[in-house]
Amino acid sequence: MFISKKKYFLIIESTKDIQLSNIKKSDKINIIYRNKNVKDNISELSNFRMICKLKKIKLFIANNIQLCKFLKADGIYISASNFNLNLRRYKNFNFNIIGSAHNRKEILLKRHQGCSEIIFSRLFKTSYEFKKDHLGIVKFNLINRSYNNKLIPLGGIRLENLNKLKMLNSAGFVIFSEIKKKPAIIDRLF
């Protein structure tokens, strides 16, 4: 079940969501730390950042410039709900800027915000109650082609449909909920 892509994005909400010891040293892996509900534990995050550096894992912090600067993270992740256009100036600090979008309007906004890559959501069907629509592989590939293959798919990526990712014209993919459910999936991907 090895999927060969240039980049793998793993979204976590806590440093406890993922065991970095299960991940081999690789420059393909990117972790997006997105913590909405809990106050950040700076010492835990600093240790997590140090381990990421040792394993050549890039760390992106979601919507928090100060935390990103403090941890000397590799970049910032701009969520779809963040409409701030002043974030573009942080490219001068050697931050990579990635964002997420759910439609073409949000894709254009993320391009104006200076995002080098855009995480485009719902590739496959998900179990979210209010989010029933999804793109599918063919529609994703068509949309991705019109944006010069800068889109990275997210949504519904599970162990059962990993082989379908080989048909994507994308540099990588994003995993969110499977990290919490089955930590062993990381061993099967890389």
C-alpha positions in Angstrom: 0.0 0.0 0.0 2.8 2.4 -0.7 1.7 5.6 -2.2 4.4 7.6 -3.9 3.9 11.4 -3.8 6.3 14.3 -3.3 4.6 15.6 -0.2 2.4 14.2 2.6 0.5 16.5 4.9 -0.7 15.4 8.3 -3.1 17.6 10.2 -3.0 17.3 14.0 -4.8 19.2 16.7 -2.4 18.1 19.5 1.2 16.9 19.7 -0.2 13.7 21.2 -2.2 12.9 18.0 0.9 11.6 16.3 3.9 9.5 17.4 7.0 11.0 15.6 8.9 7.9 16.5 6.8 6.0 14.0 7.9 8.3 11.2 11.2 7.8 9.5 13.5 10.7 8.6 12.0 12.3 5.5 11.7 15.6 3.8 8.4 14.7 2.2 6.4 14.9 5.4 4.7 18.1 6.5 2.7 18.4 9.7 0.1 21.1 10.1 -0.6 21.9 13.8 -4.1 23.2 14.0 -5.2 23.7 17.6 -8.5 25.6 17.9 -9.8 24.8 21.4 -6.9 24.4 23.8 -4.3 26.8 25.0 -0.9 25.9 23.5 1.7 24.3 25.8 4.8 26.0 24.6 7.3 23.6 26.1 5.6 20.6 24.4 5.4 22.4 21.1 9.1 23.4 21.4 10.1 19.8 22.0 7.8 18.7 19.1 9.4 21.3 16.8 12.9 20.1 17.8 12.0 16.5 16.9 10.5 17.6 13.6 13.7 19.4 12.7 15.8 16.3 13.6 13.6 14.1 11.4 13.5 16.7 8.5 9.7 17.1 9.0 8.3 20.5 8.1 6.0 22.1 10.6 3.2 24.5 9.7 1.3 26.4 12.3 -2.4 27.3 11.6 -3.4 31.0 11.7 -1.0 32.0 14.5 1.9 34.2 13.3 3.3 34.8 16.7 3.5 31.1 17.5 5.0 30.4 14.1 7.8 33.0 14.7 8.4 31.8 18.2 8.8 28.1 17.2 10.7 29.1 14.0 8.3 26.9 12.1 8.7 26.2 8.4 5.5 28.0 7.5 2.0 29.1 8.2 -1.2 27.4 7.3 -4.2 29.7 6.5 -7.5 28.1 7.0 -10.4 28.7 4.7 -12.1 30.9 7.2 -9.1 33.3 7.4 -9.6 36.2 5.0 -6.6 38.3 6.1 -4.7 39.7 3.1 -1.8 41.0 5.2 -0.4 37.5 5.5 1.4 37.8 2.2 4.1 39.9 3.7 5.3 36.9 5.8 6.9 35.4 2.7 9.7 37.9 3.4 10.4 36.0 6.7 11.1 32.8 4.6 7.8 31.3 5.7 6.0 29.0 3.3 2.4 29.9 3.2 -0.2 27.2 2.5 -3.9 27.5 2.7 -7.1 25.6 2.4 -10.2 26.2 0.3 -13.5 24.5 -0.5 -14.5 26.3 -3.7 -13.1 28.4 -6.6 -13.7 31.7 -4.8 -11.7 30.6 -1.8 -8.9 29.3 -4.1 -8.6 32.8 -5.6 -8.5 34.3 -2.1 -5.7 32.0 -1.1 -3.7 32.9 -4.2 -4.1 36.6 -3.2 -2.9 35.7 0.3 0.3 34.3 -1.3 -0.2 30.6 -0.8 2.2 28.4 -2.6 0.0 25.4 -2.2 -3.7 25.1 -1.5 -5.4 22.2 0.3 -8.7 21.6 -1.5 -11.3 19.9 0.4 -13.5 17.0 0.0 -12.0 14.6 -2.4 -14.0 11.6 -1.2 -17.2 11.1 0.7 -16.9 11.9 4.4 -19.1 11.1 7.4 -19.6 14.7 8.5 -23.2 15.4 9.1 -23.5 18.7 7.3 -20.9 18.1 4.6 -22.3 15.6 2.1 -20.8 16.6 -1.2 -17.4 15.6 -2.5 -15.4 16.0 -5.7 -14.2 12.6 -6.7 -10.9 12.0 -8.6 -11.9 13.1 -12.1 -13.4 16.4 -11.0 -10.5 17.1 -8.7 -8.0 16.5 -11.5 -9.9 18.8 -13.8 -10.0 21.6 -11.3 -6.4 21.0 -10.3 -5.3 21.3 -14.0 -6.8 24.8 -14.2 -4.7 25.9 -11.2 -1.4 24.5 -12.5 -1.5 21.5 -10.2 -1.1 23.6 -7.0 -4.0 21.9 -5.2 -3.5 19.2 -2.6 -6.6 17.0 -1.9 -8.1 16.5 1.6 -11.2 14.7 2.8 -12.3 11.2 3.1 -8.9 9.7 2.6 -9.0 6.4 4.3 -7.1 3.1 4.3 -9.7 1.6 2.0 -9.3 4.2 -0.8 -5.5 4.8 -0.6 -4.9 3.1 -3.9 -7.2 5.5 -5.7 -4.7 8.3 -4.8 -2.4 7.0 -7.5 -4.8 8.4 -10.1 -4.5 11.9 -8.7 -2.6 14.6 -10.6 -1.3 16.1 -7.4 2.0 16.5 -5.7 0.7 15.0 -2.4 -2.4 14.6 -0.2 -3.6 15.5 3.3 -4.7 13.1 6.0 -6.7 14.4 9.0 -9.1 12.1 10.7 -7.3 8.8 10.0 -4.3 9.9 12.1 -6.5 9.8 15.2 -8.3 6.6 14.4 -5.5 4.5 13.2 -2.0 5.7 14.0 -0.6 2.6 12.2 -1.7 4.1 8.9 1.4 6.3 8.9 3.6 3.1 8.7 1.6 1.9 5.6 1.9 5.2 3.7 5.6 5.8 3.9 
